[in-house]
Amino acid sequence: MKKIVLTGAAGRLGSYLREPLGKMCEELVSTDQADDIGTLYPGERYVQADLAKMEQIAPILEGADMVVHFGAIVDEAPFEELLGPNFIGAYNIWEAARRHGLRRVVYASSIHAVGMHPMQSAIGTDAPHKPDSFYGLAKCFAEDLASLYWDKCGLEAVCLRILSCAQVTNPRALGSWLSYDDLIRLVTRAVDTPTTGFSVVYGVSDNDRAPVDNSGAAYLGYRPQDNAEQFAETILAEADTPDPTDPAQMYHGGPFAAVELDESGLARMTIVDDRKKT
């Protein structure tokens, strides 16, 4: 491809996507609100921009084939804080993509779009929206934007409902883990699959305990290779006895299903900031 745009390039997941995406195109334009993102890879250019400002976002997408949209506040927060980057930002990405004739938006959605489904139900890619937070509601909004822009404008989209792409530090992650290598495999397939229309796929590794059914997205060619079971013995030996009445244990959204609206879900999790350095 001639040009791919990556939003959220300064984030933890974005740091792992920059190099492989750069190898898939002549020019990778990475963007975020940070002042810089370190040493740039060959063919990469960085543009600082605010997702909530169309006048900053639209010029970046001009001439691009696709946009890989990972930029957002990645936690539950008051609606007013999420409105700009997560809601308006999503609209700006899709509308700018339409204006400039992009082929596809690859979007970092989340399990939190369906986070209030019970864990005992092995939900598939066709599971109806059931958000667990304002953060999850923003993911529902963006997925519906993706569907709308495909139906009305022919703009393809692949929505990646990522479960937990971080080091395995708790029993829930034994099912929800998405390794960084599998993240790269997933995004690569979302970019290079010839046609996708509007698609939803779960971002999860090949875990023995995976709580979702990804078979509905098999046509994308995503074949995860990692399995969190390698961590099970250590994690379960160190874990407290689970409370089956705790919403964090009962629902797919985990801690996000347990917190009050606008209360941080990440505060109840142990996320290791192991972003890739350049």
N, C-alpha and C positions, 0 to 999 in steps of 0.2 A: 504494500500500500504506500501511497505517497505520504500521508500525514495522519497520525493518531493523536488525540488530545487526552491527557490523563488529569482528572481533577483529584484533589486530595493527595497530591504527590508528596507532601511533607508528612503525611500520616504514617502510622506503622505499616499498614497493609500496602499503601502506596509505595513505600520504600522498597518493597520486594517486587513490585510490578514494573518499576521504571526500566530496569535493564532488559527483561524479556520483551516488553512492549517495544522498546527501542530497536530490537532486532527484527521486528515485524514490519517496519516501515522505514521510509527514507528520513522522515523527520518526526520525532516525538516532541510534542509541546506539553510540558508538565506545568501545572498551575496549582496554586494554593494561596493562602494569605500570609504565609511565612516570608520573612525577608529573603531567605535563600534556602536551598535544599542540599547544599554541599556540592561536591564535585559532580559535574554533569557527565553523563555517558556519551559516547560518540553518537552524533545525530540528535542529541537532546537539547532542547531550549527551555528555559524557565521563564514564566510570566506570572508575576504576582497579581492576583485579582480576587475580588469579592463576588462569590456566587450570587449574592442577592442583587447585584447591580448589572442589569442587562447590558449597559453600555460598556462594561468591562469584559463580560463573558462573550458576547456575540462576535467581536472581532477575532477572538482566539480560535473559534470554531470555523472561521472562514477557510475554505479550501481543504478541510479535513474529510477523511473517509468515514471515520468513526470517532466517538468519544467514549472513553471508559470513565464513568462517573462514580468516583469514590469519595468525593468531597461532602462533608456534612459535620454537624455536631454528633458525635457517636455515643450519646448517652441520653437518658431521660432528663428533661429540663422543663422549666416553665414554657408553656406554649409560645409566649411572646419571644423567647430566646430562640426557639426552633423555627419560628415562622420565616425568618429571612434566609438562613442557609439551607434548611431542610425542605421547606415548602416552596417558597418563591424561587430558591435556587434550582430546585428540580424543574419547575416551570421554565425558568430561563434556559436551562440546558436543552430541554426538548424543543422549545420554540426556536432557539438559535440554531439547533440542528435542522429543524424544518426549513428555516429561512435559507440556510446555506446548502441545502440538498445533501446532507449526510446520509449514509446508508443505514446506520445503526447506532443505537445507544446501548452500551453494556453497563448495567446499573447495579451497584452494591445495595441490594435490598437486604432483608434480614428476617430471621425466624420470628422477630418481634411483630411482624405484620400478621402473624397467625399464632401469637404467643399465648393466647388464652384457650387454645385447644388442649384438652387433657393429654398428659403424657402417655396414657394407656392407648390412645388412638394413634396408630401409625399413619399420620397424615401424608397425603401425596401432593404433587404439584398443583392439583386442582382444588386444594383445600380453600374454602372461602375465607375471606379476611376476618380476623378476630384479634385485633391489636391488643397489646398488653400495656400500652403507655402512649403518651403523646409522640414519643420517638417512633413507636410502631405505627401509629396513625400516619405519620409522615411517609413511612414506607408504603403503606396502603395507597396513599395519595399518589405517590410516584408510580407505583405499579398501574394504577388506573390511568394516569397520564400516558404511560407507555402503551396501554391498550387503546386508548383514544387516538393517539397519534398514529398508531398502526392502522386502525380501522378507517380513519378519516384522511390520513395523509400518506400512508404507505411507508412510514418510517419504522424500520424494524427495531426491536428491543429484546434484549435478554436480561431478565431480572434474576439476579443471583441472591437467593434467600440464604445468606450466610448464617450458620449456627454459632460457632465460636472459633474464630481463627486466632488462637493464642496458645501459649504453652499450657499443657494439661496440668492443672493444679487442684482439681476437685472431681468428685465422682460424676457429676453431670457431664463434664467434658469428655468422659470415656465414650459417650455416645455422640456428643455434639462437635467434637474436634474437627477442624479443617487445618491440615498442615500447610505451611507456606508453599511447599512443593506442589501440593494438590491445588492450592489457590492459583498458582501459576498455570497449572494444567487446565483448570476450569476457565480462567479468563482467556487463555489461548484458544480454547475450543469455542468460546463465545464470540471471539473475534474472527476466527478463520473458517467457521462453518459457513458454507456458501449461502444458504438461505435459512432464516430463523423465524420470520414473521414476528409475532409476539410470543415470547417463551418465558417460562418460569422454571428455574432449576434450583435445587437446594445445594448450598455450599457446605459440603460435609465430606470427610474422608471415608474410606472403606472400613468403618468401625463395626466390630461385631455387635455393638449395642446402639447403633444408629437408630434414632427414633422416628425417622422420616423415610418415605418411599420415593426414591428418585427415578423409578423406572419410566415415568412419563416423559422424562427429558433425555432418554437414552439416545435419541436421534442426533443430539448435539455432539456425541462422541466423547463425552467426559467420562474417563475411566480412572477413578482415584486409586492410588497405590499404597497409601499409608493407613495404618490401623492403630487406634489409641489403646488397644488391648495390651500393648507392650508396657504401658504404664500402670495397668490395673492393680497388680499386686501391691505396689508401693502406695498408690493413692488410696486404696480401700483399707489398707492397714493403718493409715494415719487419719482416716476420716471418722467423724463422730457418727453415732447411730442416727440415721435419717428420721425425720418426723413426717409421717405420711399425710398429715393434715396441713403441712406447710405449703402454701401456694408455690414457693420456689421449687418444691419437689413434685407438685401435682400437675404443673402446666409447662408447656414447651418453652415458654419465655423465661423460665428459671427465676432468678432474682428480680427481673423486670416485672414479672407477674405478681410479685410479692410487695413491691414498694408502692407508696401512695403516688398519685399523679403528680408530676413535676419533681419527684424525689429521685436522686441519682440511683440508678441500678448498678453502675460500675463500682460504687462505693461498697457494695456487698460482695464484690468479686476481687480476686487476686490476679490482676493482669500485669504480666511482666513486659516492660517496655524494651523489647529486644529488636527495635527497628534496625534495618540494615543501614550501615554507615557507608558513606562514599567519601 
